[in-house]
Amino acid sequence: MAKKIASARIGTESSELLKELNNSFPFDKVLYREDIEGSKAHAAMLAHQGIISNDDLSSITDGLNKILEEIESGSWKLKGDDEDIHMAIEGRLTSKIGDAGKRLHTARSRNDQVALDFRLFVQRQTKEISSLLVKLISTFVDIAKDHTDTLLPGMTHLQHAQPINFGYHMMAYASMFKRDYERFISSYDRNNFSPIGCAALAGTPHPIDRQMTASILGFKAPTLNCLDTVSDRDFALEILFNISTMMMHISRLSEELILWSSSEFRWITLSDRHSTGSSIMPQKKNPDIPELLRGKTGRVNGNLIALLTVMKGLPLAYNKDMQEDKEGVFDSVNTAKLSIMVLDEMLGQMTVNSSRMENACMVGHLSATDLADYLVKKVGMPFRDAYHIVGNVVNLAEEQGLDISELSLNDLQSIESRIQEDVMAVLNNRSSMNARTSEGGTATARTLEQIESMQTWMDSIK
């Protein structure tokens, strides 16, 4: 039978089933670095304020440093009967240095201790994911630079719509992931406040200095209200939301990569290093990486919904339900980092089949809107009238089994006599792509501007 930790009020031993239900050590041991770092900062503040002696501070600091070395060298295995990582480290410390270890918890509760450890973890992972995103964005920019004149069909409803260049398509994803980066950084700034010193929920009568611990730990300042602080898991929800949104973007890209690598498209070829075979069909080359990335998006979405559901009915302040806050975050963080790294590597080694993309532009009458714009500008026709005339031209092309750009001038004039020979340049797909010169458009010149703008932004955040 296991004795309850912090059992001043409870005199009986814990049920083994309660111990198993209550035990967070198997997963929160990930936080050992943050716990040790937070404890060292707390001890330094206690000594500075005269709450513990300098000798105690020296013993605590040396002891915690040795425990960190033991964990990272493997000489002390993080396993056993401890309820959580906080009590495991405190118990180890006390066994090493005696009563000084017992004084460490002065003016501190596990409520603000775990809030600190978890927030430090989330803040650091936010920075790591942000850095990986910048590297991924750089890969999109590099691909875009090589393909500002590579034609492919731009689509709506997964139907051929207008000609664009592949660099422009890559810059669309670069823009998506830039927003993801900005969300992570915004969350980092919003949550960069220290919980330590809030104690259980109402602060402490000890003359602590929360500004000092905040400064030591790299926070902007202490949190404002202790009741809110020990109850707050918004920072965890934010990283889960940010990861879910980012993974949704990865999933959308993955869907396109799967389509583009199929026999029907063959617009790209994934490297053998990032493909798998079939156990029965020797000819198969499967895009397992994008399929796995698409699937893992559902997993991280589930982690977000799980924590939202845990938090939705909790009164202030801390409740034990909140022990369910970490596993989903740990899982989503690991999934996010691996997903970005493998996607980045795969994109950097894929082959773009430019000729296949350009040939696909001859299906779907991609320059139909250009013909309507021609009639508006050249003939002075209202757009809606031009729209219906072009519909008739498309019908004629369909009857002949041609793309609209392959019709003769006589064919076009049989529908609208005011069409002149200069229309042939307008209907050319490359001309159509380069005609879209409005800001943010697909013209090669505009795509190059977008690449330059993104490069300038990346340089500014280094």
C-alpha positions in Angstrom: 0.0 0.0 0.0 1.3 3.4 -0.9 1.4 6.2 1.6 -0.2 9.4 0.4 2.1 12.3 -0.4 1.4 15.6 1.4 -0.8 13.6 3.8 -0.9 15.9 6.9 -4.7 15.7 6.9 -5.1 12.1 5.7 -4.0 9.4 8.0 -4.8 6.2 6.1 -2.8 4.7 3.3 -3.8 5.2 -0.3 -5.7 2.5 -2.3 -3.5 1.0 -5.0 -6.2 1.9 -7.5 -6.2 5.5 -6.3 -2.4 5.6 -6.7 -2.7 4.3 -10.2 -5.4 6.7 -11.2 -3.6 9.6 -9.5 -0.1 8.8 -10.8 1.1 11.4 -13.4 4.8 10.5 -13.1 4.9 8.2 -16.2 4.2 11.3 -18.5 5.1 14.4 -16.5 8.6 13.2 -15.9 9.3 14.9 -19.3 9.2 18.2 -17.3 12.3 17.3 -15.1 14.5 20.1 -16.7 11.8 22.7 -16.2 11.1 21.5 -12.6 14.7 21.8 -11.6 15.2 25.1 -13.3 12.1 26.5 -11.6 13.2 25.2 -8.2 16.6 26.8 -8.5 15.1 30.1 -9.3 12.6 29.8 -6.4 15.5 28.9 -4.0 17.5 31.9 -5.2 14.6 34.2 -4.6 14.0 32.7 -1.1 17.6 33.3 -0.1 17.6 36.8 -1.6 14.6 37.6 0.5 16.1 36.1 3.7 13.4 33.3 3.8 16.1 30.6 3.7 19.8 30.8 4.4 22.6 31.1 1.8 23.9 27.8 3.0 20.5 26.2 2.3 20.6 27.9 -1.2 24.0 26.5 -1.9 22.9 23.0 -0.8 19.7 23.1 -2.8 21.4 24.4 -5.9 24.2 21.9 -5.8 21.8 19.1 -5.1 19.5 20.0 -8.0 22.4 20.3 -10.4 23.6 16.8 -9.3 20.1 15.4 -9.8 20.0 16.9 -13.3 23.3 15.2 -14.1 22.0 11.9 -12.7 18.9 12.1 -14.9 20.7 13.0 -18.1 23.5 10.5 -17.5 21.0 7.8 -16.7 22.5 7.0 -13.3 19.1 7.9 -11.7 16.2 6.4 -13.6 13.0 8.3 -13.6 10.8 5.5 -12.5 9.3 4.4 -9.2 6.4 5.0 -6.9 6.5 8.8 -6.9 3.2 10.5 -7.6 4.7 13.1 -10.0 8.0 14.5 -11.2 7.8 17.3 -8.6 7.7 15.0 -5.6 10.2 12.7 -7.2 12.8 15.4 -7.5 11.9 16.9 -4.1 12.3 13.5 -2.5 15.6 12.8 -4.2 16.9 16.3 -3.1 15.9 15.8 0.5 17.6 12.4 0.6 20.8 14.0 -0.6 20.9 17.3 1.4 18.5 16.7 4.3 16.4 19.5 5.8 17.5 22.1 3.3 15.6 20.1 0.7 12.4 20.3 2.8 12.7 24.1 2.9 12.6 24.5 -0.8 8.8 24.2 -0.9 8.4 27.3 1.3 6.0 29.8 -0.3 5.2 27.4 -3.1 2.4 25.0 -3.9 2.4 22.2 -6.4 -0.3 24.3 -8.1 2.0 27.1 -9.1 4.9 24.7 -9.5 3.2 22.6 -12.1 1.8 25.7 -13.8 5.4 27.0 -14.1 6.9 23.8 -15.3 4.2 23.3 -17.9 4.3 26.9 -19.1 8.1 26.8 -19.4 7.8 23.6 -21.5 5.1 25.1 -23.8 7.0 28.3 -24.3 10.2 26.5 -25.3 8.3 24.1 -27.6 6.6 27.1 -29.2 10.0 28.6 -30.0 11.3 25.3 -31.4 8.2 24.8 -33.6 8.5 28.4 -34.8 12.1 27.9 -35.9 11.2 24.7 -37.8 8.4 26.6 -39.5 10.9 29.3 -40.7 13.0 26.5 -42.2 10.0 25.0 -43.9 9.0 28.4 -45.3 12.5 28.8 -46.7 12.1 25.5 -48.5 8.9 26.7 -50.2 10.7 29.9 -51.2 13.6 27.9 -52.7 11.2 25.8 -54.8 9.3 28.9 -55.8 12.4 30.6 -57.1 13.0 27.7 -59.6 9.4 27.7 -60.9 8.1 31.2 -61.4 7.6 30.4 -65.1 6.4 26.8 -64.7 2.8 26.6 -65.8 0.1 24.5 -64.1 -3.7 24.7 -63.9 -4.9 26.7 -60.9 -8.0 25.0 -59.6 -11.3 25.8 -57.9 -13.6 22.9 -56.9 -10.6 20.7 -58.0 -11.5 21.7 -61.5 -9.2 23.5 -63.9 -9.8 27.2 -63.6 -6.9 29.6 -64.7 -3.2 29.1 -65.5 -0.8 29.9 -62.7 2.9 29.2 -62.1 4.1 26.6 -59.7 6.2 29.1 -57.8 3.0 31.1 -57.1 1.4 27.9 -55.8 4.3 27.3 -53.5 4.2 30.8 -52.2 0.5 30.2 -51.2 1.8 27.6 -48.8 4.6 29.8 -47.7 2.0 32.4 -46.8 -0.1 29.8 -44.9 2.9 28.7 -42.8 4.0 32.3 -42.2 0.6 32.8 -40.5 1.2 29.7 -38.4 4.6 31.1 -37.3 2.9 34.4 -36.4 0.3 32.6 -34.3 3.0 30.7 -32.4 5.0 33.9 -31.7 1.8 35.8 -30.7 1.0 33.0 -28.2 4.6 33.1 -26.9 4.4 36.8 -26.2 0.9 36.6 -24.6 1.9 33.8 -22.3 5.3 34.9 -21.3 4.4 35.6 -17.7 5.6 33.7 -14.6 3.1 31.7 -12.4 5.6 30.9 -9.6 4.8 32.6 -6.3 1.0 32.2 -6.6 1.2 29.3 -4.3 -2.1 27.3 -4.0 -4.4 30.1 -5.4 -4.2 33.3 -3.2 -0.5 34.1 -3.0 1.6 33.7 0.1 2.3 35.7 3.3 6.0 35.2 2.9 7.8 38.3 1.6 8.6 36.8 -1.8 9.8 38.7 -4.9 7.9 37.4 -8.0 9.6 39.9 -10.2 12.9 38.3 -9.4 11.9 34.8 -10.2 10.2 36.0 -13.4 13.5 37.7 -14.5 15.6 34.6 -13.6 13.4 32.4 -15.7 13.2 34.7 -18.7 9.6 35.8 -18.3 8.4 39.3 -19.1 6.8 39.7 -15.7 4.8 37.7 -13.1 1.1 37.0 -13.8 -1.4 39.5 -12.6 -3.9 37.4 -10.6 -3.0 34.2 -8.7 -6.5 32.7 -8.7 -6.5 32.9 -12.5 -2.9 31.7 -12.8 -3.2 28.3 -11.1 -6.5 27.7 -13.0 -5.1 28.8 -16.4 -4.3 26.4 -19.2 -5.0 28.8 -22.0 -1.3 28.6 -23.0 -1.7 24.8 -23.4 -4.9 25.2 -25.4 -3.2 27.8 -27.6 -0.3 25.6 -28.5 -2.8 22.8 -29.3 -4.9 25.1 -31.4 -1.8 26.5 -33.2 -0.5 23.0 -33.9 -4.0 21.9 -35.1 -4.2 24.8 -37.5 -0.7 24.2 -38.8 -1.4 20.5 -39.2 -4.5 21.4 -41.1 -2.3 23.3 -43.5 0.1 20.4 -43.7 -2.8 18.1 -44.4 -4.1 20.3 -47.3 -0.6 20.3 -48.8 -0.4 16.5 -48.3 -3.7 16.0 -50.2 -2.2 17.9 -53.1 1.1 16.0 -53.0 -0.8 12.7 -53.0 -2.9 13.8 -56.0 0.1 15.3 -57.9 2.2 12.1 -57.5 -0.6 9.9 -58.8 -0.5 8.3 -62.2 -3.3 10.5 -63.3 -1.3 13.7 -62.6 2.4 12.8 -62.4 3.1 16.5 -61.7 5.7 15.6 -59.0 7.8 12.5 -58.2 8.6 11.9 -54.5 12.0 10.5 -53.9 12.4 6.8 -53.1 13.6 7.8 -49.6 10.2 9.2 -48.9 8.0 6.5 -50.5 7.1 3.0 -49.7 6.3 -0.1 -51.7 3.5 -2.7 -51.5 3.7 -6.1 -49.9 2.0 -7.7 -52.9 2.2 -5.3 -55.9 5.9 -4.9 -56.9 5.2 -1.9 -59.2 3.8 0.3 -56.4 5.4 3.5 -55.1 3.1 4.9 -52.3 3.1 8.4 -50.9 3.0 7.2 -47.3 4.6 10.3 -45.8 1.8 12.8 -47.0 -0.8 10.1 -46.1 0.6 9.8 -42.6 0.8 13.6 -42.2 -2.8 13.9 -43.3 -3.8 11.2 -40.8 -1.9 12.7 -37.9 -3.9 15.9 -38.3 -6.9 14.1 -36.9 -4.8 13.0 -33.9 -3.8 16.5 -32.9 -7.3 17.8 -33.5 -8.4 15.2 -30.9 -5.9 16.4 -28.4 -7.2 20.0 -28.7 -10.8 18.9 -28.3 -9.9 16.7 -25.3 -8.4 19.6 -23.3 -11.2 22.0 -24.2 -13.6 19.4 -22.9 -11.6 18.9 -19.7 -11.5 22.6 -19.0 -15.0 23.6 -20.0 -16.7 22.9 -16.6 -14.0 23.6 -14.1 -14.6 26.1 -11.3 -11.7 28.2 -10.0 -9.1 27.4 -9.0 -7.0 24.2 -9.4 -8.9 20.9 -9.9 -7.4 17.5 -10.3 -9.0 17.2 -13.7 -6.3 19.5 -14.9 -3.8 16.6 -14.6 -5.2 15.6 -18.0 -3.6 18.7 -19.5 -0.2 17.4 -20.5 -0.3 14.1 -22.4 -2.1 15.6 -25.3 0.3 18.5 -25.4 3.3 16.3 -25.3 1.9 14.1 -28.1 0.9 17.1 -30.3 4.3 18.8 -29.8 6.2 15.7 -30.8 3.9 15.1 -33.8 4.2 18.7 -34.9 8.0 18.8 -34.8 8.4 15.4 -36.6 5.8 16.4 -39.2 7.5 19.7 -40.1 10.9 18.1 -40.3 9.8 15.2 -42.5 7.7 17.4 -44.8 10.6 19.8 -45.2 13.0 17.0 -46.1 10.5 15.5 -48.5 9.8 18.7 -50.3 13.5 19.4 -50.7 14.0 16.1 -52.5 10.9 15.9 -54.7 11.1 16.3 -58.5 8.8 18.7 -60.2 7.7 17.4 -63.6 7.2 20.8 -65.4 6.2 19.4 -68.8 3.4 17.4 -67.3 2.1 20.5 -65.5 2.2 22.6 -68.6 0.5 19.9 -70.7 -2.3 19.8 -68.1 -3.0 23.5 -68.9 -4.4 22.4 -72.3 -7.4 20.8 -70.5 -10.2 22.9 -69.1 -10.1 26.1 -71.3 -8.0 28.0 -68.7 -7.9 31.2 -70.8 -11.7 31.5 -71.0 -11.8 34.4 -68.5 -9.1 36.1 -70.6 -11.4 36.0 -73.6 -14.2 37.6 -71.6 -11.8 40.3 -70.4 -10.7 40.8 -74.0 -14.3 41.4 -75.1 -14.8 43.9 -72.2 -11.6 45.9 -73.0 -11.4 45.6 -76.8 -15.1 45.7 -77.8 -16.5 47.5 -74.8 -19.0 44.8 -74.1 -20.6 44.4 -70.6 -18.9 41.6 -68.7 -22.1 39.5 -68.3 -22.6 39.6 -72.1 -19.0 38.7 -72.7 -19.4 35.8 -70.1 -22.2 34.2 -72.1 -20.4 34.6 -75.5 -17.4 32.9 -74.1 -19.6 30.1 -72.9 -20.7 29.6 -76.5 -17.0 29.6 -77.6 -16.2 26.9 -75.0 -19.1 24.8 -76.3 -17.7 25.1 -79.8 -14.2 24.0 -78.6 -15.8 21.1 -76.7 -17.6 20.0 -79.9 -14.3 20.0 -81.8 -12.3 18.3 -79.0 -10.0 21.3 -78.6 -9.0 23.6 -75.9 -10.2 27.2 -76.4 -6.7 28.3 -77.0 -6.5 25.9 -80.0 -9.5 27.4 -81.9 -8.8 29.3 -85.1 -9.6 33.0 -85.5 -12.5 32.0 -87.9 -13.9 29.7 -85.2 -13.9 32.6 -82.7 -15.3 35.1 -85.2 -18.2 32.7 -86.0 -19.4 33.3 -82.4 -18.4 37.0 -82.2 -17.4 38.9 -85.3 -15.7 41.7 -83.5 -12.9 39.4 -82.2 -9.6 40.4 -83.9 -6.4 38.5 -84.6 -4.7 39.9 -81.4 -7.0 37.6 -79.4 -4.7 34.7 -80.2 -1.9 36.1 -77.9 -4.6 36.6 -75.2 -5.6 33.0 -75.3 -2.1 31.7 -74.8 -1.8 30.1 -71.4 1.5 31.7 -70.5 0.2 35.1 -71.6 -2.9 34.5 -69.5 -0.7 33.7 -66.5 1.4 36.7 -67.0 -1.6 39.0 -67.6 -2.6 38.7 -63.9 -0.4 41.5 -62.7 -2.6 42.8 -59.9 -0.9 42.8 -56.5 -0.8 39.3 -55.1 -1.5 37.8 -58.6 0.2 34.9 -60.4 2.2 36.8 -63.0 5.8 35.8 -62.9 6.8 39.4 -62.0 4.3 39.4 -59.1 5.4 36.0 -57.9 9.0 37.2 -57.8 7.8 40.2 -55.7 6.2 37.7 -53.3 9.4 35.7 -53.0 11.4 38.9 -52.3 8.9 40.0 -49.7 9.0 36.6 -47.9 12.8 36.5 -48.1 12.9 40.0 -46.6 10.6 38.9 -43.8 12.7 35.8 -43.0 15.9 37.9 -42.9 14.2 40.3 -40.5 13.4 37.6 -37.9 16.8 36.0 -37.8 
